[in-house]
Amino acid sequence: MDFSSHSILWILIIGLVIGAIAKLLMPGKDPGGCIVTILLGIAGALVATYLGQAVGWYRPGQTAGFIGAVVGAMLLLLLYRLIFRRRM
């Protein structure tokens, strides 16, 4: 999978927005705060992009769709909450 620098920048910007939306859709206290939630949004967008390309939903160089990125971020946020609540 070959991403140009423009594609990676676009994924990061969308990831910031997706992280904020995922936080709004999954209210509650997060162990890491707002910054971690936004980073999880970026990771969710990246995961959705790579998984979507691996499955064939997106062509190489095409980023994840909005809904896919939100779902990816929400899944990562849920996993994060489950992992870090058990440690505390």
Long-range contacts (C-beta under 8 A, 24 or more apart in sequence): 1-50, 1-53, 1-60, 2-60, 2-61, 3-61, 4-61, 7-61, 7-63, 10-63, 11-42, 11-45, 11-46, 11-49, 11-63, 11-64, 12-42, 12-45, 14-45, 14-63, 14-66, 14-69, 15-41, 15-42, 15-43, 15-44, 15-45, 15-46, 15-69, 15-73, 16-41, 16-42, 17-41, 18-42, 18-44, 18-45, 18-66, 18-69, 18-70, 18-72, 18-73, 19-44, 19-73, 21-70, 21-73, 22-70, 22-73, 22-74, 22-77, 23-77, 25-70, 25-74, 26-74, 26-77, 26-78, 28-81, 30-77, 30-80, 30-81, 31-80, 31-81, 31-84, 31-85, 31-88, 32-80, 32-84, 36-80, 37-77, 40-73, 40-76, 40-77, 40-80, 41-69, 41-73, 43-72, 43-73, 43-76, 44-69, 44-70, 44-71, 44-72, 44-73, 44-74, 44-75, 44-76, 44-77, 45-69, 45-72, 45-73, 47-72, 47-76, 48-72, 48-73
